[in-house]
């Protein structure tokens, strides 16, 4: 509305609705630099918009620096860890990414735990650490509800790659997907 006060919340909304990463970053930075005090949640949500802009621009070191600020804020700690892990993967630091994913899966609310464990298991699988991947993916399947077939299929592939003798029928797992 014309004459409406520019608040950090309004800038967050504009950043969220931005169509380009440059515009997203502009509004996020303006929100973070706003003169009024920011509550922790608004600050982290603005940081996340800035993080997304950096990721979209493949500026992984900048994205990681922002994600680390989010981690330090202790708001949505699992999301902040997932974001830090994605930036680490972009930088090629797989061990640090795995560490963030492990922590994220531990601090996440139960409703998101399966997703974090699946992501961890997928990264471990792609690293050729099949037994570790089996552990994470089996925990994802235990925590999973709606996406359980996805977690079970990943687990089946990891078990096959690990040389397990008791691999479920992959065709059946594929069909359940």
C-alpha positions as CSV (number, residue, x, y, z in Angstrom):
1,X,0.0,0.0,0.0
2,X,1.2,3.5,-0.8
3,X,2.8,5.1,2.3
4,X,3.0,1.9,4.2
5,X,5.9,1.7,6.6
6,X,8.8,-0.4,5.3
7,X,9.4,-3.0,8.0
8,X,11.8,-6.0,8.2
9,X,8.7,-8.2,7.8
10,X,7.6,-6.4,4.6
11,X,11.1,-6.8,3.3
12,X,11.1,-10.5,4.2
13,X,7.8,-10.9,2.2
14,X,9.4,-9.1,-0.8
15,X,12.5,-11.3,-0.6
16,X,10.4,-14.4,-0.4
17,X,8.3,-13.4,-3.4
18,X,11.3,-12.1,-5.5
19,X,11.7,-13.6,-8.9
20,X,15.4,-13.3,-9.1
21,X,18.3,-14.1,-6.8
22,X,19.6,-10.5,-7.0
23,X,16.2,-9.0,-6.0
24,X,15.9,-11.7,-3.2
25,X,19.3,-10.7,-1.8
26,X,18.5,-6.9,-2.1
27,X,15.4,-7.2,0.0
28,X,17.0,-9.6,2.5
29,X,20.0,-7.3,3.0
30,X,17.7,-4.3,3.4
31,X,15.7,-6.2,6.0
32,X,18.8,-7.3,7.9
33,X,20.1,-3.7,7.9
34,X,16.8,-2.2,8.9
35,X,17.1,0.2,11.9
36,X,14.4,-1.5,14.0
37,X,15.3,-4.4,16.2
38,X,14.7,-7.8,14.6
39,X,13.2,-10.7,16.4
40,X,15.3,-13.9,16.1
41,X,12.8,-15.6,13.7
42,X,12.6,-12.7,11.3
43,X,16.4,-12.4,11.3
44,X,16.8,-16.0,10.5
45,X,14.2,-16.0,7.8
46,X,15.9,-12.9,6.2
47,X,19.3,-14.7,6.4
48,X,17.7,-17.8,4.7
49,X,16.6,-15.6,1.8
50,X,20.1,-14.2,1.5
51,X,21.4,-17.8,1.7
52,X,19.1,-18.9,-1.1
53,X,20.2,-16.0,-3.2
54,X,23.9,-17.1,-2.7
55,X,23.0,-20.7,-3.5
56,X,21.1,-19.7,-6.7
57,X,24.2,-17.7,-7.7
58,X,26.5,-20.7,-6.9
59,X,28.3,-18.5,-4.3
60,X,28.8,-21.4,-2.0
61,X,31.3,-19.8,0.4
62,X,29.0,-16.8,0.9
63,X,26.0,-19.2,1.4
64,X,28.0,-21.2,4.0
65,X,28.9,-18.0,5.9
66,X,25.2,-17.1,6.0
67,X,24.1,-20.6,7.0
68,X,26.6,-20.5,9.8
69,X,25.0,-17.4,11.1
70,X,21.6,-19.2,11.0
71,X,23.1,-22.1,12.9
72,X,24.3,-19.7,15.6
73,X,20.9,-18.2,15.9
74,X,19.3,-21.5,17.1
75,X,16.1,-20.9,15.2
76,X,15.0,-23.8,13.0
77,X,18.4,-25.5,13.7
78,X,17.7,-28.5,11.5
79,X,17.0,-26.2,8.5
80,X,20.1,-24.2,9.2
81,X,22.2,-27.4,9.3
82,X,20.6,-28.7,6.1
83,X,21.4,-25.4,4.4
84,X,25.0,-25.4,5.7
85,X,25.4,-29.0,4.4
86,X,24.2,-28.0,0.9
87,X,26.7,-25.1,0.8
88,X,29.5,-27.5,2.0
89,X,28.5,-29.9,-0.8
90,X,28.8,-27.0,-3.3
91,X,32.3,-26.3,-1.9
92,X,33.2,-30.0,-2.2
93,X,33.6,-30.4,1.6
94,X,31.6,-33.7,2.0
95,X,32.8,-34.5,5.5
96,X,31.7,-31.1,6.8
97,X,28.4,-31.6,5.0
98,X,27.9,-35.0,6.6
99,X,28.7,-33.5,10.0
100,X,26.0,-30.9,9.5
101,X,23.5,-33.5,8.3
102,X,24.1,-35.7,11.3
103,X,23.5,-32.8,13.7
104,X,20.5,-31.7,11.7
105,X,18.9,-35.1,11.9
106,X,19.4,-35.1,15.7
107,X,18.0,-31.6,16.4
108,X,15.1,-31.8,13.9
109,X,11.5,-32.1,15.0
110,X,10.2,-35.6,14.5
111,X,8.1,-34.6,11.4
112,X,11.3,-33.7,9.5
113,X,13.7,-36.3,10.9
114,X,13.2,-38.8,8.1
115,X,13.9,-36.2,5.5
116,X,17.2,-35.3,7.2
117,X,18.2,-38.9,7.6
118,X,17.4,-39.6,4.0
119,X,19.5,-36.7,2.9
120,X,22.4,-37.9,5.1
121,X,22.0,-41.5,3.8
122,X,22.0,-40.3,0.2
123,X,25.2,-38.3,0.6
124,X,26.8,-41.3,2.4
125,X,25.7,-43.5,-0.5
126,X,27.1,-41.2,-3.1
127,X,30.4,-41.1,-1.1
128,X,30.5,-44.9,-1.4
129,X,30.0,-45.3,2.4
130,X,27.3,-47.9,1.9
131,X,27.1,-49.4,5.4
132,X,26.8,-45.9,6.9
133,X,24.2,-45.1,4.3
134,X,22.3,-48.2,5.3
135,X,22.2,-47.1,8.9
136,X,20.9,-43.6,8.0
137,X,18.4,-44.8,5.5
138,X,17.0,-47.5,7.8
139,X,16.5,-44.8,10.4
140,X,14.8,-42.6,7.8
141,X,12.5,-45.5,6.9
142,X,11.6,-46.0,10.6
143,X,10.8,-42.3,11.0
144,X,9.2,-41.9,7.6
145,X,5.5,-41.9,7.0
146,X,4.2,-40.6,3.6
147,X,7.6,-40.8,1.9
148,X,8.6,-44.2,3.4
149,X,8.7,-45.9,-0.1
150,X,11.4,-43.5,-1.1
151,X,13.5,-44.2,2.0
152,X,13.0,-48.0,1.6
153,X,14.1,-47.8,-2.1
154,X,17.3,-45.9,-1.1
155,X,17.9,-48.4,1.7
156,X,17.6,-51.3,-0.8
157,X,20.1,-49.7,-3.2
158,X,22.5,-49.1,-0.3
159,X,22.1,-52.7,0.9
160,X,22.8,-54.0,-2.6
161,X,25.9,-51.7,-3.0
162,X,27.1,-52.8,0.5
163,X,26.9,-56.5,-0.6
164,X,24.2,-57.4,2.0
165,X,22.8,-60.9,1.6
166,X,19.3,-59.9,2.6
167,X,18.4,-57.2,-0.1
168,X,14.7,-56.7,-0.6
169,X,13.2,-57.1,-4.1
170,X,14.2,-53.9,-5.8
171,X,11.5,-54.2,-8.5
172,X,8.9,-54.3,-5.7
173,X,10.5,-51.3,-4.0
174,X,10.5,-49.4,-7.4
175,X,6.8,-50.3,-7.8
176,X,5.9,-48.9,-4.4
177,X,7.6,-45.6,-5.4
